[in-house]
Amino acid sequence: MGGSPYFAWSRRDQIIALAQQHAIPAIYSLRDWTIAGGLMSYGPILSDIYHRLGLYAAKILRGAKPADLPVEQSYRFEHVLNLKTARALGLEISPMLLARADEVIE
């Protein structure tokens, strides 16, 4: 397979439109997709990732060997729901799921 890792991102609007056109309730990993019209997302908070990346880079710039640094994993995630898209798909989102969402787009 192969190809650019940005291929899906460059086709984001088309992918979201196709999911809506075919009434596919899709879940994405980044909040930007939900803001663009996707049904929901659950994934790491990108600002946290960028912050940790900066800390990692600072360690390397101060002389740490990259091979000696531990692999880090995201530990904060966010769940975003798009109610407008849910209504367009004819879906009813449970009150429990709504209450657990970090952000709800009306």
N, C-alpha and C positions, 0 to 999 in steps of 0.2 A: 504494500500500500504506500505509504509515504505522503508527500505533499506538505504544504505549509501548515503549521499549527494554527495559523490565522484564517484558514479557509472557512471554517464554520462561522467565525466572527464576521468575516467579510460578507457572508451570506445570511447574517442574523435575521434581518427583516424578512427575507424570502422564506427562511425556515419557519419563523413564527407565523407568517401568513399562510403557509401550506398546512401547518398544524391546525390553525383556526378553520381554514377552508374545509379540511377533512374531519373536523370536530375531534381532534386528537388532544386530550388533556395532557400536555407535555410539562414536565418539570425540568428546570434548568439549574445549572450550578452557580450562575452568577446573577446578582440582582439586576444588572443592566438589561438582561433579557426579559425580566418580568416588567420592568419599567417600559420597555419597548413594546409590550403587549403580550408577553408570554403569560401563562396561567400562574405559575409559581416557581420559586427558586429556593434552593437550600444549598448553601455553600459557605466557604470561608469569607471573612470580611477582608476585602482587598486592602484597605488602608492598614490593617494589622499586618498583613503579609509584607507590604512595602516598608512598614516601620521595622519589622524584624530583619528584612533584607538590608536595610541601612545599618542596623546594629551588627549584622554579620560582616558587611563590607568594612565597617570600622575596625573590627577585630583583625581582619586581614591586613588592612592598611597600617595597623599598629604592629604587625609582624607575625601574627598567628599564621600557621600553615593551614591552608584549607583542608588538607587531608586529616588534620588533627581535630577539626571542628565537628561537632555532632550534627547529624541530619536532624533538621527541625520539622515539626509538623504543626499545622494550624490547630489551634485549640479553641478558637471562638468562631462560631458559625451563625448565620442569620437565615431566617425563614421569611420570605416575602410572598404575599398573595396579591393577585390582581383580580379584584371582584368584578370589574368591568368585563374582563375576558371570561370569567366564570359564568356571568350572566349570558354572554354571547354564545357560549357553548351549552347553555341550558343546564348548568351544574349548580347545585345547592351546596355551599360550603358549610360544614357543621360548625356550630357555635364553639365547640372545643378547639377545632383547628384554627378558627379565627382568633380565639383568645391566646393561643400559643404562638401566633405569628409575631415576628418582631416588627413587621410593617405590613399594613394593608393599603393597597392602592384602590381608591374608590373609582 
